[in-house]
Amino acid sequence: MPAIHPEPITIRILDGKGGAPLAHVHLLFVAGYDDRDLRLGFWSAEAITNAKGQASLPGALKDFSFVEVWVAKHRLCAAHGRSLGINLDSIRYEGMSTPNHCGTTVVEDTPGVLTVFAKAHAQDLLLPPASPAAKPPAH
């Protein structure tokens, strides 16, 4: 039986170039116990960031071992723009930031907070809002 983790996990989305919070963006979370679970995407949830660029990891996903975070209409600043499986225990106890290949912005890690750096796709900024993606790109 998996461990129960009642403590909240905050996901903070920042612009990788300038460090500004990305407010009111749509997030997709995929969680699992291993890479296979993440690839199959059985457990997922969605959220919208608040005015500070923050959202809570949905409670249904907090007890898994790993999570991927996707930001709609944005390219992740990690290598190749891909989300990688992030260890939730590392976030709970130390905090964590994803790599920032979009700029030089860095933040101090805080227990219970995952900071994700992202950058808007230029072509998406010119288009009207569309319905959010249902699933992240395949690995």
C-alpha positions as CSV (number, residue, x, y, z in Angstrom):
1,M,0.0,0.0,0.0
2,P,1.4,3.4,-0.9
3,A,2.3,6.0,1.8
4,I,-0.3,8.7,2.5
5,H,1.0,12.2,2.2
6,P,-1.4,14.9,3.6
7,E,1.0,17.8,3.2
8,P,0.2,20.1,0.2
9,I,2.5,20.4,-2.7
10,T,2.6,23.7,-4.5
11,I,3.5,24.0,-8.2
12,R,4.9,27.4,-9.1
13,I,5.2,28.3,-12.8
14,L,7.7,31.0,-13.7
15,D,8.8,32.5,-17.0
16,G,12.3,31.1,-17.6
17,K,13.6,34.2,-19.2
18,G,12.5,36.9,-16.7
19,G,11.3,35.0,-13.7
20,A,7.8,36.5,-13.7
21,P,4.9,34.2,-12.5
22,L,2.8,32.7,-15.3
23,A,-0.7,33.5,-14.1
24,H,-3.9,31.7,-15.2
25,V,-2.1,29.1,-17.3
26,H,-3.5,25.6,-17.6
27,L,-1.5,22.7,-16.1
28,L,-1.7,19.0,-16.8
29,F,-0.2,16.6,-14.3
30,V,0.6,13.0,-14.9
31,A,1.5,10.8,-11.9
32,G,2.7,7.3,-11.3
33,Y,4.9,4.9,-9.4
34,D,7.5,4.5,-12.2
35,D,8.4,5.6,-15.7
36,R,6.0,3.1,-17.3
37,D,3.1,4.6,-15.3
38,L,4.1,8.1,-16.5
39,R,4.3,7.0,-20.1
40,L,0.9,5.3,-20.0
41,G,-0.7,8.3,-18.3
42,F,-3.3,6.4,-16.3
43,W,-3.4,9.0,-13.5
44,S,-3.7,12.6,-14.5
45,A,-5.4,15.8,-13.3
46,E,-5.5,19.5,-14.4
47,A,-5.3,22.8,-12.6
48,I,-5.0,26.5,-13.4
49,T,-2.4,28.7,-11.8
50,N,-3.5,31.7,-9.7
51,A,-2.3,35.3,-10.1
52,K,1.0,34.3,-8.4
53,G,1.6,31.5,-11.0
54,Q,0.8,28.9,-8.4
55,A,-1.4,25.8,-8.2
56,S,-1.7,22.9,-5.8
57,L,-1.0,19.4,-6.9
58,P,-4.4,17.8,-6.9
59,G,-4.9,15.6,-3.8
60,A,-5.6,12.5,-5.9
61,L,-2.0,12.6,-7.2
62,K,-0.1,13.5,-4.0
63,D,0.6,9.9,-2.9
64,F,2.3,8.8,-6.1
65,S,6.1,8.6,-6.4
66,F,6.6,10.7,-9.5
67,V,4.8,13.5,-11.3
68,E,5.2,15.2,-14.7
69,V,4.0,18.8,-15.2
70,W,2.9,20.2,-18.5
71,V,2.1,23.9,-19.1
72,A,-0.4,24.4,-21.9
73,K,0.7,26.8,-24.7
74,H,4.2,26.9,-23.2
75,R,7.5,25.2,-23.8
76,L,9.2,23.9,-20.7
77,C,12.7,25.3,-20.2
78,A,14.1,21.8,-19.4
79,A,16.2,20.1,-22.0
80,H,14.3,19.5,-25.2
81,G,11.1,21.2,-23.7
82,R,10.1,17.8,-22.1
83,S,8.7,17.2,-18.7
84,L,10.6,14.5,-16.8
85,G,9.3,12.4,-14.0
86,I,10.0,14.4,-10.8
87,N,10.3,12.6,-7.4
88,L,7.6,13.8,-5.1
89,D,9.6,13.0,-2.0
90,S,12.3,15.4,-3.1
91,I,9.7,18.1,-3.5
92,R,8.1,17.3,-0.1
93,Y,11.4,17.4,1.9
94,E,13.7,19.8,0.0
95,G,11.7,21.5,-2.8
96,M,12.9,21.4,-6.4
97,S,13.2,23.5,-9.5
98,T,13.2,22.2,-13.1
99,P,16.2,23.1,-15.3
100,N,16.0,26.5,-16.9
101,H,17.5,26.5,-20.4
102,C,15.5,29.6,-21.3
103,G,17.5,32.1,-19.3
104,T,19.4,32.7,-16.1
105,T,16.5,32.9,-13.6
106,V,17.0,30.8,-10.5
107,V,15.0,30.5,-7.3
108,E,15.8,29.1,-3.9
109,D,14.1,25.7,-3.4
110,T,11.5,25.5,-0.6
111,P,10.2,22.3,0.9
112,G,6.8,21.4,-0.6
113,V,7.3,23.6,-3.7
114,L,8.1,22.6,-7.3
115,T,9.2,25.5,-9.5
116,V,8.7,24.9,-13.2
117,F,10.3,27.2,-15.7
118,A,8.4,27.7,-19.0
119,K,8.3,30.0,-22.0
120,A,5.3,30.7,-24.3
121,H,5.5,29.4,-27.8
122,A,5.7,32.5,-30.0
123,Q,3.0,31.2,-32.5
124,D,0.6,30.5,-29.6
125,L,0.8,34.1,-28.4
126,L,-0.7,35.1,-31.8
127,L,-3.6,32.6,-31.7
128,P,-6.9,33.0,-29.8
129,P,-7.3,30.7,-26.7
130,A,-8.1,27.1,-27.5
131,S,-9.3,24.3,-25.4
132,P,-6.5,22.8,-23.2
133,A,-4.5,19.8,-24.4
134,A,-5.9,16.6,-23.0
135,K,-2.6,14.7,-22.9
136,P,1.1,15.6,-23.1
137,P,3.1,14.6,-26.1
138,A,4.2,11.0,-26.2
139,H,7.7,10.2,-25.0
